[in-house]
Amino acid sequence: MSKRKSGATIADVARLAGVSTATAGRVLGDYGYSSGEKREKVLAAAKSLGYRPNLLARSLITGRTRTIGVVAGDIQSPFYASILRGISDVAERHGIGLIITNSDENLDHEVRSVQLLLEKQVDGMILSPCRPDGGEHLNSALALGIPIVQIDRQVTDLEADFVGVDNRAGAREAIARLLHLGHRRIGMIGELEHPEWTIADFVAQTAAGHMASEALFPSWQRLHGYIEAHMEAGLAVDPLLVRQAGSYSAEAAERQIQILLSAERPTAIFTADGLMTAGTMAALGAARISIPAELSIICFDDLDWMGFTQPGIDAVVQPRGAMGEAAAQLLLDRIGGKSEPARRIILGTRIISRGSVVALG
């Protein structure tokens, strides 16, 4: 019997259930119609025999593999780990398998990941694009009928669903809090990649009301919120206080913070994400700068280690798990046939205080 269970076929199930092979195939493949009584017999026989469906054969009939692909920017990052958990929770509830790939924030790697997922015939993809102008491979996938959901970042002129957070509002709230506590020289460090302008130009255009940042990558949106908070307080922004790492690199952030500290020191620093925070903390540690006695710090994105330092690090918290869940549900809706225009889900943030920010005396 154990040997039979390990290799049971649809024909075996049909014989035990007393139905035709075609009927057993419809029930086990979840396509077509079968009466309730026959369905129950087939499912009971399949359970008794330990039948395992041939997913490849099913996909040839239904046109679906019941798998979705994910392209993460960096699967080692806690940010993506939480998002992946949210995606996985939704996929598991719906009996969907995941194929997870990693772009390493490199466009060539992303293109190869997308091609791999297409070869695996996934039913849809979720990804965090690494460039706003690198969407040719994604448009090609859409043209093949593969739905795509972008998460956290989006490609210009890609008609695909998107899930993100209100980066401007989160940054604006963080900077407004620092300003309320008396800080006037507030440094900022962000990737600020793929610029079409200098920091000074971005500051000037935003102050003049000419900047629309909704389609920009998150660090630019967070810079927008940084500038808005200053404007609302009636203060000008010093572009020299805004440091541009130029890549998702803690080492690059550390070098820029060292430059920032070598001039007239800010009284507070706002970091645009976890990697920028890691680089900033390394630079502050090397310079033996005490937090918050000598410098306050608040970070966009909350990482586990921030609660274990002394003092803990204040952070703008993103609902990362909820982002993953929302992206997965959007994708399943598309796979299920929803054909409405591209949708945008923007989630809110909140600030958690741990003692790294103090008022100036």
C-alpha positions in Angstrom: 0.0 0.0 0.0 2.8 2.4 0.8 4.3 1.9 -2.7 0.8 2.5 -4.2 0.3 5.7 -2.2 3.6 7.2 -3.4 2.8 6.8 -7.1 -1.0 7.1 -7.3 -2.3 8.3 -10.6 -5.6 10.0 -11.7 -6.6 6.6 -13.1 -6.1 5.0 -9.7 -8.2 7.6 -8.0 -10.9 7.3 -10.7 -11.1 3.5 -10.2 -11.4 3.7 -6.4 -14.0 6.5 -6.7 -16.0 4.6 -9.4 -15.9 7.5 -11.8 -14.3 8.2 -15.2 -10.7 9.4 -15.5 -12.0 12.6 -17.1 -14.3 13.3 -14.1 -11.4 12.6 -11.6 -9.2 14.9 -13.7 -11.8 17.7 -13.5 -12.1 17.4 -9.7 -8.4 17.1 -9.0 -7.5 19.8 -11.5 -10.2 22.1 -10.2 -11.6 22.9 -13.6 -14.9 22.1 -15.3 -18.1 20.8 -13.6 -18.6 17.7 -11.5 -21.6 16.9 -9.2 -21.1 17.3 -5.5 -21.4 13.5 -4.9 -18.8 12.6 -7.5 -16.5 15.4 -6.2 -16.7 14.0 -2.7 -15.9 10.5 -3.9 -12.9 11.6 -5.9 -11.5 13.7 -3.1 -11.9 10.9 -0.6 -10.2 8.4 -3.0 -7.4 10.8 -3.6 -6.9 11.2 0.2 -7.0 7.5 0.7 -4.4 6.9 -2.0 -2.2 9.8 -1.0 -2.5 11.2 -4.5 -0.4 14.2 -5.4 -1.4 16.3 -8.4 0.9 16.7 -11.4 1.1 20.5 -11.3 2.7 20.7 -14.7 -0.1 18.7 -16.3 -2.7 20.9 -14.5 -1.0 24.0 -15.8 -1.2 22.8 -19.4 -5.0 22.4 -19.0 -5.8 25.5 -16.9 -3.1 27.9 -18.2 -2.1 28.6 -14.6 0.8 27.3 -12.5 -0.6 28.6 -9.2 2.8 30.3 -8.5 3.8 33.9 -8.3 7.3 35.4 -8.5 8.9 38.0 -6.3 11.9 40.1 -7.2 13.3 41.6 -4.0 16.0 44.3 -4.0 17.9 42.6 -1.2 16.6 39.5 0.5 19.0 39.9 3.4 17.4 43.3 4.2 14.9 43.2 7.1 12.7 45.6 5.0 12.3 43.0 2.3 12.1 40.1 4.8 8.9 41.6 6.4 7.4 42.3 3.0 8.1 38.8 1.8 6.4 37.5 5.0 3.3 39.5 4.1 3.3 38.2 0.6 3.8 34.6 1.8 0.9 34.8 4.3 -1.6 35.8 1.6 -0.2 33.3 -1.0 -0.4 30.4 1.6 -4.0 31.2 2.4 -4.8 30.9 -1.3 -2.7 27.8 -2.0 -0.3 29.7 -4.1 3.4 28.9 -4.4 6.2 31.5 -4.3 9.4 31.8 -6.3 11.7 34.4 -4.7 14.6 36.0 -6.5 17.0 38.8 -5.7 18.1 41.8 -7.8 20.9 43.1 -5.6 19.6 46.5 -6.6 21.1 45.9 -10.1 19.1 46.3 -13.3 20.9 43.5 -15.1 20.2 41.1 -12.2 16.6 42.3 -12.2 16.2 41.7 -15.9 17.6 38.1 -15.5 15.3 37.5 -12.5 12.2 38.6 -14.5 13.3 36.3 -17.4 13.7 33.4 -15.0 10.2 33.9 -13.6 8.8 34.1 -17.1 10.5 30.8 -18.0 9.0 29.3 -14.8 5.6 30.5 -16.1 4.6 32.2 -13.0 1.0 33.6 -13.0 2.2 37.1 -11.9 5.0 39.0 -10.3 5.7 41.4 -7.4 8.9 43.4 -7.5 10.6 46.5 -6.2 12.2 48.0 -9.3 15.8 49.1 -8.9 15.6 51.9 -11.5 12.7 54.3 -12.4 13.8 54.3 -16.1 14.5 50.6 -16.6 11.0 49.2 -17.5 11.4 47.7 -20.9 11.6 44.1 -19.6 8.5 44.8 -17.3 6.5 46.3 -20.2 7.4 43.2 -22.2 6.1 40.9 -19.4 2.8 42.9 -19.2 2.5 42.6 -23.0 2.6 38.8 -22.5 -0.3 39.0 -20.1 1.7 38.6 -16.9 0.3 41.0 -14.2 2.9 42.9 -12.2 2.6 44.7 -8.9 5.3 47.2 -7.9 6.1 47.6 -4.3 7.9 50.5 -2.5 9.3 51.9 -5.8 7.8 52.3 -9.3 9.0 52.6 -12.9 8.0 55.7 -14.9 5.3 55.0 -17.5 4.7 51.4 -16.4 0.9 50.8 -16.2 1.0 48.4 -13.2 -0.4 48.3 -9.7 1.6 49.8 -6.9 1.8 49.6 -3.1 3.9 52.0 -1.1 3.8 54.3 1.9 3.2 58.1 2.2 6.9 58.9 2.2 6.4 62.7 2.1 4.1 62.7 5.1 6.2 60.4 7.1 9.4 62.5 6.6 7.5 65.7 7.1 6.2 64.6 10.4 9.7 63.5 11.5 11.3 66.8 10.6 8.5 68.8 12.1 9.1 67.0 15.3 12.7 68.0 15.3 11.9 71.6 14.4 9.4 71.7 17.2 12.1 70.7 19.7 14.3 73.6 18.6 16.6 72.0 16.0 17.4 74.3 13.1 20.4 72.5 11.5 19.0 69.1 10.5 21.2 66.9 8.3 19.7 64.3 6.0 21.3 61.3 4.3 19.6 59.4 1.5 20.5 57.3 -1.6 18.9 60.0 -3.8 19.8 57.9 -6.8 19.3 58.6 -10.5 18.9 62.4 -10.1 17.7 64.7 -12.9 18.8 67.7 -10.8 21.2 68.8 -8.1 20.1 68.8 -4.5 20.1 72.6 -4.6 17.8 72.6 -7.7 15.5 70.0 -6.1 15.3 72.2 -3.0 14.6 75.3 -5.1 11.9 73.7 -7.3 10.2 72.1 -4.3 10.2 75.5 -2.4 8.7 77.1 -5.5 5.9 74.5 -5.7 7.2 73.1 -9.0 8.1 69.6 -7.8 5.8 66.6 -8.2 7.5 63.7 -6.4 4.8 61.0 -6.5 6.5 59.0 -9.2 10.0 59.5 -7.7 11.9 56.8 -5.7 11.3 56.9 -1.9 14.4 58.8 -0.8 13.5 61.7 -3.1 9.9 61.7 -1.7 11.4 61.8 1.8 13.6 64.7 0.8 10.4 66.4 -0.4 8.8 65.9 3.0 12.0 67.2 4.7 11.8 70.4 2.6 8.1 70.8 3.2 8.5 70.7 7.0 11.1 73.5 6.8 8.8 75.5 4.6 5.8 75.1 7.0 8.1 76.3 9.8 9.1 79.4 7.7 12.7 78.1 7.4 15.0 77.9 4.4 16.8 74.6 3.6 20.6 74.6 3.4 21.3 72.1 0.5 24.7 71.4 2.1 22.9 69.6 5.0 21.5 67.1 2.5 24.0 64.4 1.7 23.6 62.1 -1.3 24.9 58.6 -0.9 24.2 57.8 -4.6 23.5 54.1 -4.0 21.9 51.6 -1.5 25.2 51.4 0.5 25.9 51.8 4.2 29.6 52.5 3.3 28.6 55.3 1.0 26.3 56.7 3.7 29.1 56.6 6.2 31.4 58.6 3.9 28.8 61.2 3.4 28.1 61.6 7.1 31.8 62.0 7.7 31.7 64.9 5.3 28.7 66.3 7.0 30.3 66.2 10.4 33.5 67.8 9.2 31.8 71.1 8.6 29.5 73.0 11.0 27.9 70.0 12.8 24.1 69.7 12.6 22.2 69.2 15.8 20.1 66.4 14.4 20.2 63.9 11.5 17.4 62.3 9.5 18.2 59.1 7.7 16.2 58.0 4.7 16.2 54.2 5.3 17.9 51.3 7.2 21.1 51.2 5.2 21.6 54.9 5.5 21.0 54.5 9.3 23.6 51.8 9.5 26.2 54.0 7.7 25.3 57.0 9.9 25.6 55.0 13.1 29.0 53.7 12.0 30.2 57.3 11.3 28.9 58.6 14.6 30.5 55.8 16.5 33.9 56.4 14.9 33.6 60.1 15.7 32.6 59.2 19.3 29.5 61.4 19.1 27.0 60.7 21.9 23.4 60.3 21.1 21.3 62.2 22.0 23.5 64.5 24.2 25.6 65.7 21.2 23.3 64.9 18.3 19.7 63.7 17.9 18.8 61.1 15.2 15.6 59.9 13.7 15.4 57.2 11.0 12.9 56.3 8.3 12.1 52.6 8.7 12.3 50.8 11.9 14.7 47.9 12.3 14.9 45.3 15.1 18.3 46.4 16.4 17.1 50.0 16.9 15.2 48.9 20.1 18.3 47.3 21.6 20.8 50.1 21.5 21.3 52.6 24.3 19.4 54.8 23.8 17.0 53.2 21.4 16.6 54.9 18.0 13.5 56.9 17.1 12.1 55.8 13.8 9.3 56.3 11.2 7.6 52.9 11.1 6.5 51.5 7.8 3.8 48.8 7.8 6.0 46.4 5.8 4.0 43.2 6.4 0.8 45.1 5.3 2.6 46.3 2.2 3.4 42.7 1.2 -0.2 41.5 2.0 -1.7 44.4 -0.1 0.7 43.7 -3.0 -0.2 39.9 -3.0 -3.9 40.6 -2.9 -3.7 43.1 -5.8 -1.8 40.5 -7.8 -4.2 37.7 -7.1 -7.1 40.0 -8.1 -5.3 40.6 -11.4 -4.7 36.9 -11.9 -8.3 36.3 -11.2 -9.3 38.6 -14.1 -9.7 42.1 -12.7 -9.1 44.5 -15.6 -9.6 48.0 -14.1 -6.9 50.7 -14.5 -3.7 50.5 -12.5 -4.3 50.9 -8.8 -2.2 52.7 -6.2 -2.4 51.7 -2.5 -0.6 54.2 -0.2 -0.3 53.2 3.4 0.4 55.5 6.4 3.4 55.6 8.7 3.8 56.3 12.4 6.7 57.5 14.6 8.1 55.5 17.5 10.1 57.3 20.1 12.9 55.6 22.0 15.1 58.4 23.3 17.4 59.4 20.4 15.8 62.8 20.0 15.9 65.5 22.6 15.0 69.2 22.7 17.7 71.8 22.4 18.3 73.6 25.7 
